[in-house]
Amino acid sequence: MIDQAGYHYHVYNAGVSGDTTSDGVERMPEVVALKPVIVILEFGGNDGLRGLPVTTTKANLSQMIEGLQKAGAKVLLAGMTLPRNYGSEYITSFEKVYVELAEQYKIARIPFLLEGVGGVPHLMQRDAIHPTAQGNAIVGKTVFRYLEPLLTK
């Protein structure tokens, strides 16, 4: 999509399936060494699924945002939520992390990465957590909608 829209960026996927925000903090030096111009920061879902303290998730995301900004990268924060069985109090505090960090650091935010996909059975794998190929195509369009204003030609 980036190429088709006439932008010239090299995209590097540093994501590791199953990573928590703590893992992300540990891998920050590797990411910063790439000298990224823009980083789509998508962490926290695995923290939430493991029931980790929301304060830890927020602190780790803050550390990553600060490190990326210090390195000169623009950050696009991808918001997440959790399955409803995690309880409304935990889910509400978890979701607020993304809103608060975007405001605090004045960064762009995707309100919900799986917008239009999460909760739609045929767009999700059997685990009801990860999108299918068709679902990923929708996620890609969602990401691009929020990413494009950060791109320059």
matplotlib code that plots the C-alpha trace (Angstrom):
import matplotlib.pyplot as plt

x = [0.0, 2.8, 4.5, 1.2, 0.4, 3.8, 5.7, 9.3, 10.0, 11.7, 9.5, 11.0, 8.8, 10.5, 7.4, 7.8, 4.7, 3.9, 6.1, 5.1, 5.9, 8.9, 10.2, 9.8, 11.8, 14.6, 14.7, 14.7, 18.4, 18.0, 15.1, 16.8, 19.9, 17.8, 17.3, 13.6, 11.8, 8.4, 7.6, 4.2, 4.2, 1.9, 2.4, 0.3, -2.2, 0.0, 0.4, -3.3, -4.0, -1.5, -3.3, -0.1, -0.5, -1.7, 0.8, 3.7, 2.3, 2.0, 5.5, 7.0, 5.1, 6.2, 9.8, 9.6, 7.9, 10.5, 13.4, 11.9, 11.2, 14.7, 16.1, 14.1, 11.3, 7.7, 5.5, 2.1, 0.6, -1.7, -4.5, -5.7, -8.5, -9.1, -11.8, -14.8, -14.2, -11.2, -13.7, -14.8, -12.5, -9.3, -10.3, -11.2, -7.9, -6.0, -7.7, -7.1, -3.3, -3.3, -5.4, -3.3, 0.0, -1.0, -2.1, 1.0, 3.5, 1.5, 1.7, -0.7, -2.9, -4.9, -7.8, -8.2, -5.9, -8.5, -11.2, -13.8, -12.1, -12.2, -15.3, -16.1, -15.8, -14.8, -12.1, -10.5, -8.6, -10.0, -8.3, -10.5, -7.4, -5.5, -6.9, -7.1, -5.5, -8.7, -8.8, -5.2, -6.0, -8.5, -6.0, -3.6, -6.0, -6.8, -3.1, -2.5, -5.3, -3.5, 0.0, -0.4, -0.6, 2.9, 4.4, 6.2, 6.9]
y = [0.0, 2.4, 1.8, 1.9, 5.3, 6.6, 6.7, 5.4, 3.7, 0.5, -1.5, -3.7, -5.9, -6.3, -8.0, -11.2, -13.3, -13.7, -10.8, -8.7, -5.1, -6.3, -8.1, -5.0, -2.9, -5.5, -5.3, -1.5, -1.2, -3.4, -1.3, 2.0, 0.7, 0.5, 4.3, 4.2, 7.2, 5.9, 3.1, 1.4, 0.4, -2.6, -4.1, -4.9, -7.5, -10.3, -8.4, -8.2, -11.8, -12.8, -10.5, -8.5, -5.3, -2.4, -0.2, -2.4, -2.3, 1.4, 1.9, -0.3, 1.4, 4.8, 3.6, 2.5, 5.6, 7.8, 5.8, 5.9, 9.6, 10.3, 8.4, 10.7, 8.3, 9.3, 6.8, 5.4, 3.6, 0.7, 0.4, -2.9, -4.4, -7.7, -10.4, -9.4, -12.2, -10.2, -8.0, -4.5, -2.8, -4.4, -3.9, -0.2, 0.5, -1.4, 0.5, 3.8, 3.2, 3.8, 7.0, 8.4, 7.7, 9.1, 12.3, 12.4, 12.0, 13.7, 10.7, 9.3, 6.4, 3.7, 3.4, -0.4, -2.3, -5.0, -2.5, -4.2, -7.6, -8.4, -10.4, -11.2, -15.0, -15.5, -12.8, -14.4, -17.6, -20.3, -18.8, -15.7, -13.5, -13.5, -12.4, -14.7, -13.6, -11.8, -10.2, -9.1, -7.4, -5.2, -4.6, -3.4, -0.9, 0.3, 0.8, 2.6, 5.0, 6.2, 5.8, 7.8, 11.2, 10.5, 9.6, 12.1, 11.7]
z = [0.0, 0.8, -2.6, -4.4, -2.9, -4.2, -0.9, -0.8, 2.5, 3.4, 5.8, 8.4, 10.6, 14.0, 15.5, 17.4, 18.0, 21.7, 22.8, 25.8, 26.4, 28.5, 25.5, 23.4, 25.9, 25.8, 21.9, 21.8, 21.0, 17.9, 16.7, 17.3, 15.6, 12.4, 12.6, 11.9, 10.6, 11.7, 14.1, 14.4, 18.0, 18.6, 22.0, 25.0, 23.8, 25.2, 28.5, 28.8, 27.8, 30.6, 33.1, 33.7, 35.7, 33.5, 35.2, 33.9, 30.4, 30.5, 31.9, 29.2, 26.4, 27.8, 27.8, 24.2, 23.0, 24.8, 23.3, 19.8, 20.0, 21.4, 18.4, 16.1, 15.1, 14.7, 16.6, 15.6, 18.6, 17.9, 20.5, 21.6, 23.8, 25.4, 25.3, 27.4, 30.0, 31.4, 33.3, 32.6, 35.1, 33.8, 30.1, 30.7, 32.4, 29.7, 26.9, 28.6, 28.5, 24.7, 24.9, 27.7, 26.1, 22.8, 24.5, 26.8, 24.0, 21.3, 19.0, 16.5, 17.6, 15.9, 18.3, 17.8, 15.6, 14.8, 13.9, 11.8, 12.3, 16.0, 16.9, 13.3, 13.2, 9.5, 9.8, 12.9, 13.3, 15.6, 18.6, 18.1, 18.8, 15.5, 12.2, 9.1, 5.8, 4.9, 8.3, 8.0, 4.7, 6.6, 9.4, 6.8, 5.4, 9.0, 9.7, 6.4, 7.1, 10.3, 8.9, 5.7, 7.4, 8.9, 5.5, 3.2, -0.5]

ax = plt.figure().add_subplot(projection="3d")
ax.plot(x, y, z, "-o")
ax.set_aspect("equal")
plt.show()
